[in-house]
Amino acid sequence: MLSLLFRLGKKKNTLEDTVLLIQEGNKQLQNELIEKYKPFIAKTVSSVCKRYISEQDDEFSIGLIAFNDAIEKYSTDKGSSLLAFAELVIKRKVIDYIRKEARYPHTVHMDLAEEEENELSQSKIESDLSIEDYQRKVEQEQRREEIVYFQELLKEFQLSFSEIVEQSPKHHDARQNALLVATKLIEDEELKNFLYTKKQLPVKQLETKVEVSRKTIERNRKYIIAMAIILSGDFVYLKDYIKGVLHS
C-alpha cells in the first residue's frame, strides 16, 4: 500500500492503480469510476445490441453490473488492461441476458382454447427453431469476441494469432506436452508473474519442473505462451478446446 502511494506521488494515477485502491475498499472511488465510464459501458452494450442503448434501458443496467464485476475481479495477472477485460465481461453478461430474454416465447398458457392448440404447436416449433438459430449466432459472437481479446493479449508478448497457428506443434503428443508445460507454468505463481511481467517464457525455471527438454520448450516457446495466456485468462470456448486436446 505504501509503495503504491509513493508511486502515485511521482506520476499520474493509472486506471489499474485506481482499481487496486477500489479493491482495498475505497467505495467512493468505485462509484466515481463507474460514473466516469458510463459512456464506455453504453458504447460496449450498444455494440452487442446493434442499437443505441441509453441509461434507461435494461441492457445498460446489465452492463453497469458487469463493469462493477470486472472492477472487483480484475487482476494484472490477466495480462490485459482493465478496459479490455471489462469489455469482454460486459459483452458476455449482455449476451447471456439477451439469450435468457429470447426464451420467453417458449411460455405456453394453459387456458388457450382447444382449437388454437394446433396453431400454437406450429408456432412453438417455429419459435424453438428461431431460438436455436439465435443461440448459435450468440455462441459464434462469443467465440469471435474471445479470439479478438486473445489477439490483443498476444500483442503484449509481440506475438500474433497467425504465428501461433503456424508454429503449433504438428504432432498430437507434442501439443499435449506443450500444454502440460503451460499448465505447470500458470500453476506456479512465481513463474506466472515472470511471464506477465517480463513478457518472456521462464525456460530455465520450467526445465526443472517438467519432463520436457529445454530444446523442446524453446522450440515451442510461442505456443506455450499462448496456451498459458488462455489457461490463466477468462476464456470459455478456448479453454474447452484445450481440454479436448489434453484429454483426447
Protein Blocks (a to p, Z undefined) as FASTA:
>chain_A
ZZmmmmmmmmccdfklmmmmmmnopaklmmmmmmmmmmmmmmmmmmmnopacdfkbmklm
mmmmmmmmmmmmgcfklopafklmmmmmmmmmmmmmmmmmmmmmmpccfkbcfklmmmmm
mmmmmmmmmmmmmmmmmmmmmmmmmmmmmmmmmmmnopafklmmmmgcfbfklmmmmmmm
mmmmmmpmklmmmmmmnopacfklmmmmpccdfklmmmmmmmmmmmmmmmmmccfklmmm
mmmmmmZZ
